[in-house]
């Protein structure tokens, strides 16, 4: 079971349903995740720049677990890469996701403070994005999932500017938050379909204790609601 140590950080609500927990991952836990991500990046589906339907290519590099994401759907095989079935989603990541909801929302683990959502939260896909100093992520919604369960986001390595917007447009109003290595960010409830993105990464801001030589690693856990 992989459960981060409970630290002194207190959750900070950025918007209803959107919560940042600073420094939730200890340096040791970050290194463990970095090691795991390096193994996943080697395959069976390797880390890649995702091709977009309009002919563009995403500047971040991505590898997936459980379900493979490509614009704008999920599948078990990476038909846009090498056709291989993606690596299985490990059970310890489920435990990590449940612990994250409790850290963000309290013992109920649910945005709004009702119900035993943490106990029933069953993420079945992870999107792992690697940002170099020039990579960006445009404003978008995570809406390919059939489940309305929260998205759990973990940051390791270089700091970034994370932009949390509204549920209607890619423009204002939005809130900019600096996420640093070890931070947890959860968005669910009213913020589940908020537009969000990463307009900037700050190279050289991560310490060597993460085990990374540079860049930002972002791990998002999601419950797809898909079967098969």
C-alpha angles and dihedrals in degrees: 000000000000113000121156119235113263107251134192094259116119123212118258118206110221094178133343105300094006113102134173120203107194118220095359094150116064119223089256092053091047091054091049091053092046090053091049093048092052089055093048091048090062093062162184073225109020129221108276146168106255116236114225126218091245091060096260126123125224114244093219120076117230141195124180138209128206095359126027115231121210126159106316114345145044128245136167092238129054097237092167093054118030106326093248124139111255122247116274121264106250122230093233089065089058089055090047091053093050091049089050093056091051091049092051103036105022130248094324088058092210132114105252093028101263132119135010095282095147092060093049097040107118112177111192103179136048124197109202114195126189118202123195118197093278099044122112138178119217123222110282144147125243096228107135090093121094090207121080092208116132125273115238115209126190125191125206129172125006120028120250141194106247117197118204113192137176131282096250110053142010090241135069142359096064138138124225118216128182109226117199133192112295095023122138120209122185126183123186141125110037091000097050094102097033116135111248140169148158112249096174144022121200107221119216096021098113122088123232091249090083092067092235123123092207144321133060127283117203121187118191122189118203140177106224100187087220128131133201 
